[in-house]
Amino acid sequence: MTVAALEHCLIGTSAVFRTMLQTLEKMATFDAPVLITGETGCGKEVAARAIHYLSPRRDRPFVPLNCGALPDHLVENELFGHRRGAYTDAREHHPGVIAQAEGGTLFLDEIDALSAKAQVALLRFLQDGSYRPLGAASPTQANVRILAATHANLALALEKGSFRADLHYRLNVLELRVPALRQRPEDIPLLASHVIRETAGRYGLQEKPLHPQSLDWLMRQPWPGNIRELENCVQRAFLLSDGALVMVRETRLGDDAPQPPRASPEPSTSLHFNTARQQALLAFEHAHLSHLMQLSAGNVTQAARLAGKERRSLGKLLKAHGIEPARFRMAQ
């Protein structure tokens, strides 16, 4: 993965997202374990991949492992692998995920789901970086960076005794908190445009923009499923849309009989009409400017030409919306 491809995954210009990126970039320069926390669907694995591909280990493997899908009786085999003849049916050598990640990064997702047995096995490896594949005569020294992620409250798990404190100390040398989508609503236009562009490319369809009314609705939602839920909502709306603009069905997951948005929505009890209109306009401008930056790879002159505006005028708009052209420039 190149830096340009990495930036394609790290989408956002909000203050809270930029702060997270700055912390992430600094953590990438060190080789210490990182515990990545955040709600389900907020992009913890994307953050883990970013740490790996921004680090000196970028040319070596990035190996993800979902700890929630790790059967207790296969823990050591999955982590450490086995030698031929280690047990019945072990007819050939099998490298574990640690060996697969040699020189690179092992990402342990849903670390809170590890059983007590698995926690002991992992702790033993983290203490000195050595492990013994099943059936091996001697231990092997590994050169692997460990990144772990959880959406659970580990402090509560520690209190209950379901997660080992000594393992927590080993994993939580550095901690990266990935913000929830509701904490950065100004990034929603850019994320929605990205989903539409990716979906159009995947299915060979023509891109089309979101209706300002739908964009305004998207920005006002709490998104408990975070980016994963937003992606599902926008992708479905785009694929089912027949008009020139993408209209999002204003429903939440689990709602019955979804209805399309009304052409003339009821007035909001909390927003004056002019305020609501201004918010929708700002959301549209942000999404359109971000799209222009992506099309032009951060070239403001080219973006101004595409938009039919003067470069200076477009530059002022970009500054007003906090959009940095350098974030969209391809690596040279």
N, C-alpha and C positions, 0 to 999 in steps of 0.2 A: 504494500500500500504506500503510495506517495504522499507527500505533504498536501498536495492538491486534492487527492482523493480523501484524505483525512478531513480537510476543511469542508468537503462536500457532506460529511457526516455530522460535523459539529456546527449546527445551524442555530444562530441566534446573535442578536446585537444588544440585548438588554443589559443593564448594569450588573444584575445578579449573575447572568450567564457569563459575561466578560470576566467578572471576578473569579468565578469558578474555573474558567479557562486559564487565567493567570496562575492560579494555584496548581492546576493540573500540569501546566508546562514546567513549573518549577519542580514538581515532584518527579517528572520524567527524567530530570537530570541526575537524580539519586538512584541508588539500586536497592533501597529499603522497601520492605513490604508496605502495601497500601490497603487500607480498608475503605471501600467505597460504599457509602450509605445513601439511601434515598428511597422514595416510594416506588412501587411496582410500575414499570412502564416509563420511567423518567429518563432512561438512557444510561444505566450504569455500565452495561457491557460496552457501549460506544465509548464511554469515558475510559474504561480499562484498555480498549484497543488504542485509544489516543495516547495514553501513557506509554504503552509499548512502542508504538510507531514513532513517537517523539524521542525515545530513549536510544542509547547506544546499542540496544539489543534489537533494533528495528529489522535487521536483516536475518534474524533467527526466528524460530517458530513462535506463534502466539497460539496457545492451546487452551480452549475453554472447557470447563467441566462443571456440569450442573450437579451440585451436591445433593439436591433433593431427589435426584433419580439414581442415587448410588446405593444399591442393596448392601445391607450390613455385611453379608457373608462374602461380598466381592470387593470390599473396601481396599484391602491391601493389594489385591490383584490389579485393580484399576489404577491405583496410585503407583505401585512399584513394579508391576508386571511379574512374569514368571519365566523360569527356564524350562526347557524341554524335560519332561519326566517329573516335574514338580508334583504332579498329582495325576490321577486317572484322567485320560483324554488330553493331557497336556503334551501334544505330539510335536510341538515346535515352540521356539522362543516367542514370547509376546512382550513387547515393551509397554510399560505403564505410561501414564500421562506425564510423569516426571521425566522419564527418558525421552519421550516425544518432544518435550519442551526444552531439551538440553540447549543451553546457551541463550535461550529466549525467556518467555514469560508463561507461567501457568496461572490461569484465571479461574478461581474457585467461586462460582456463583451460588447464591443461596447457602452461604457458609453456615448459617444458623440451623440448617436442616441436618447437619452431620450428627450421626449417632455418637454415643459416648465412646464406643470402640473406634470409630473413625477419627474422633478428636484426638484420642491417644496416639493413633498411628501417625497422624499429621504432625502433632506436637513433637513426636520423636524425630521426625525428619527435619522440622524447622530448627531444632536445637543445634544441630551441627551440619545439616545439609547432606547427610549420608543416608543411604537406604539399602536394604537387601532384597533383591527380587526373590520371589518364592522359589525355593530350590537352589538358590545360588550359594556358593561356598563362602563368599566374602562380600562385604558391603561395597557399594559404589558411591563415589562422591559426585554430587550433582552441582551444576552451575545453572541455577534457575531462579528467576525472580518470581515471587508470589504476590499476586493481587487477589483480594477477596472482596465479595460484595454481599450485602444483605439489605432487605427492606424491613427486617424485624428490629425490635427494640432490644438490642443486646444487653443493655443495662438491666432490663427486667429479666432477661434470660440468665444473667449472672446472679441476680438475687435469688432466682428460683433454683439455681444450681444445674440448669439444663445446658449451660455452656460454660466451659472451663475458663477460669480467669487467666491461667497461665497461657492458654492458647490465644486468648484475646490480646494479651500483652504482646505476644509474638507477631500477631497479624496487624495490630493497630499501632504500628510505629508511626505511620502517617495516616491521616483520615481525610478523605475527600467527600464532601456532601454535595450531591447532585440536586439542584433545585427542582421542585415540582413545577408543572406547567402553569398552575394558577399563580405562581410567584413571578412569572415572566410573560404575562398575556401579550405584551407588545411583540413577542417573537412569533405569535400565532400566524400572522399574515405570511411571514417568510416560510414557516414550517408547512403551512397549507399549500403555498405555491410549489414548494419542493415535492410534496406528495402528488400533486396534480402532474407535475413534470415527469416524475418517475413512473406514475401510472400510465400516462400517455405514451411514454417510450416503451413500456413493457407490453402494452396491448396494441401498439401501432395506431394510436388515436391522435387527433389534433388537440393541442393544448387550448384551454379557454379559462378565463379568469373567474374568480368567485364573484357572485353578486354582492354589492356592498352591504345589503341587508343581512345576507348570510354570514359575511365576514364579521359584522358587528355582533351577530348572535354567537358566533364561535368565540369571540373575545370575551364574552360575558359568562361563559360556562365554567364550572368548577373543575371539570376534567379529572375525576377520581382515578381514571385509568391512564392519565397523563398522555405522553406523546403517542403511545400505542393506541389509545382510544381515539385521539384526534385523527391519526392516520386512517383508522378504520372508518371513521365518520366521513372524512373528506374523500377517501377513495370510493366509497359506496356512492356518495353524492355525484362525483364526477362520472362514474361509469353509468349511472342511471339518468344523467341529465340529458335532455333533448335540445335545450335552447342554446343561445350564444353565451350565456353565463351559467355558472354552476350554482344551483340552488340547493342548499343543505336542508334536509328535513329536520325541523326543529324538535327533535325528540331525544330522550336519553336511553341508554341501554335498559331493556326491560319494559319500556313503554309499549302499550298495545295500540294497534292501528295507527302507525305514524302518519302525520298529515304534513303536506308541503307548507312552507311559510306563506302567510297571507300577503297579498300585494299591498294592503294598507294595514299595517299592524296597529294594534291598540296603543294609545299613547302610554308611555312609561310613567308610573307614578313617582319615580325617583329622578327622572331626567327631563329637563326642559327640552322642547323640540329642537331649538337651535343647538343646544349642547349635544343632544344625540346625533344630530346631523353632522356637527363638527367632528365628533368621535369617529363616525363612519367614514368621513372624508379623510381624516388622518390615518385611519387603518388602511384605506385604499391606497393612499399615497405611499405609505410605508411598504406595503406589499409590492406595488408597482416599481418603486425605486429599487427594492431588493432584487426584483426580477431583472431589471435593467442591468444591475451590477453583475448578476450571474451570467447574463447573456454576453456581456462585454468583458467578462473576467476581470472586473475592477477598473477598466479603462474608462475614465470619466468622459473623455472627449468622444469616444465611440458611443457611450451610453447617451450622451446629449444629442448626438446625431440620430440615434434610433428614436429618441423621444421627441425630436423636432424642437429642442430647446437650446438656448445658449449655454455654453459650458459653465459660465459663472453662475447662472441662475440655477442650473442643476446642482452645482457644487453647494450652493446655499441650502437647497432642499435636503441634500444628503446630510449636511451638518446639522440641520434642524431636527432630523429624525435620528441622529446618532448612528448613521450608517457609515462605516469606515471602508472605503474602496479597497484598501490593502487586504482586508479579510477575504476578498473574492479573487485576488490575483493568483494566477497559476504559478507554481514554483518554477524557477528558471533552471 
